Amino acid sequence: MSAPASDDLPTGDLPAGDPSAGESSDERRPEARQYEPPPSAGKLLFWILLFVTAALAVVLGGVYFA
């Protein structure tokens, strides 16, 4: 018994990652994926300053309580 040809399969039964899929899904075409934009410079600077402040508080607290 031979396996059916891929042309005989219904659209929903196509193997995952098949570029010849009947419907153009974003999951099957990586070049069409939309990613969120990068953070603005102000927001990035805020998170960096917050991290540095927290690290400084930990270090100074360790020195004070030691």
Secondary structure as UniProt FT lines:
FT   HELIX           6..8
FT   HELIX           11..13
FT   TURN            16..17
FT   TURN            19..20
FT   TURN            26..28
FT   HELIX           30..32
FT   HELIX           41..65
//
